[in-house]
């Protein structure tokens, strides 16, 4: 059965279906035909809305020896956590670099993950802090298990300007938080503490730092309730 055409304006008008042009239908009869069509074929498919997340990066990309490509480094938290399958728009202050779909996590370090985006033959690579991503449960727990085997460099986001201090490199500074959708967030625990520049060289008591609660963004606070 093919899709019926729109109904006539009133009961004196007639409607012709595609499969039987001689079938004259009143509005009442059209509703019966339309209901039968939906029962047999289901509703027409909806177009899936594609959400593109903007990721602002540093002006200059990283280039590693022996590699033909460059890696862009995120410098501002995006509007939502990044996951495989998301469409990203990589931008910097003077314009857009390109768009692509997150195909895989290409490289992990202790505090960062490099994302591979499908775009042309070479693709597009962007490095973001782990706490700005969504991992699957398996990926999240694998990361926790392998944490000490991962490179501690680059330093955590924000540590470069000496405003944050990591109390103990041997402790994992993230915790897994399961979200309602079944994915996992790696949220920063209270191992980090905000400091003023003039205090950065003072001795810090790790025990004192562990008792201080880190101020998390509103989104993270909501997700903590699902742990």
Residue pairs with C-beta under 8 A, 6 or more apart in sequence:
1 19
1 36
1 37
1 40
1 41
2 17
2 18
2 19
3 18
3 37
3 44
4 15
4 17
4 18
4 30
4 33
4 34
4 37
5 15
5 16
5 17
5 18
6 15
7 15
7 27
7 30
7 31
7 34
8 14
8 15
8 25
8 26
8 27
8 30
10 27
11 26
11 27
11 28
13 26
13 27
14 24
14 25
14 26
15 24
15 25
15 26
15 29
15 30
16 22
16 23
16 24
16 25
17 23
17 25
17 33
25 33
50 87
51 86
51 87
52 87
52 88
52 89
52 99
53 78
53 79
53 80
53 82
53 86
53 87
53 88
53 89
54 78
54 79
54 88
54 89
54 91
55 74
55 76
55 78
55 82
55 88
55 89
55 90
55 91
55 126
55 128
56 74
56 75
56 76
56 78
56 91
56 92
56 93
57 72
57 73
57 74
57 75
57 90
57 91
57 92
57 97
57 126
58 72
58 73
58 74
58 75
58 92
59 92
59 93
59 94
61 70
61 71
61 72
61 73
62 70
62 71
62 72
62 73
62 127
63 70
63 71
64 71
68 122
69 122
69 123
69 125
70 125
71 114
71 125
71 126
71 127
72 90
72 92
72 97
72 124
72 125
72 126
72 127
73 126
73 127
74 126
74 127
74 128
74 129
74 132
77 129
77 132
77 217
78 88
78 132
81 132
81 133
81 134
81 185
82 88
82 102
82 115
82 128
82 132
82 133
82 134
83 102
83 133
83 134
83 135
83 183
84 102
84 103
84 104
84 105
84 136
85 101
85 102
86 101
86 102
87 99
87 100
87 101
87 102
88 99
88 100
88 101
88 102
88 115
88 117
88 126
89 96
89 98
89 99
90 96
90 97
90 98
90 99
90 100
90 117
90 124
90 126
91 97
97 124
98 117
98 119
98 124
99 117
99 119
100 117
100 118
100 119
100 123
100 124
101 117
101 118
102 115
102 116
102 117
103 116
103 117
103 118
103 123
104 115
104 116
105 113
105 114
105 115
105 116
105 135
105 139
106 114
106 115
106 116
106 125
107 113
107 114
108 114
108 130
108 143
108 146
108 150
109 150
109 151
109 152
109 153
109 154
110 147
110 150
110 151
110 152
111 129
111 130
111 152
111 154
111 155
111 156
111 157
111 173
112 127
112 128
112 129
112 130
112 154
112 157
113 127
113 128
113 130
113 133
114 125
114 126
114 127
115 125
115 126
115 127
115 128
115 133
116 123
116 124
116 125
117 123
117 124
117 125
117 126
118 124
127 154
129 156
129 157
130 143
130 174
130 186
131 157
131 174
131 185
131 186
131 187
131 188
133 186
134 179
134 183
134 184
134 185
135 143
135 183
135 184
135 185
135 186
136 183
136 184
137 178
137 182
137 183
137 184
139 184
140 176
140 184
140 186
141 176
141 184
143 150
143 186
144 172
144 174
144 176
147 172
148 170
152 169
156 164
156 166
156 173
156 192
158 164
159 165
159 166
162 195
162 197
162 200
163 194
163 195
163 197
163 200
164 192
164 193
164 194
164 195
165 192
165 193
165 195
165 200
165 204
165 209
166 173
166 191
166 192
167 191
167 193
167 204
167 206
167 209
167 210
168 191
168 206
171 191
172 189
173 188
173 189
173 191
173 192
174 186
174 187
174 188
174 189
175 186
175 187
175 189
175 227
176 184
176 185
176 186
176 227
177 184
177 185
177 186
177 187
177 223
177 224
177 226
177 227
178 184
178 226
178 227
179 185
179 223
179 226
180 226
185 220
185 223
187 216
187 220
187 223
187 224
188 214
188 216
189 214
190 209
190 210
190 211
190 212
190 213
190 214
191 209
191 210
192 214
193 204
193 209
193 212
193 214
194 215
216 224
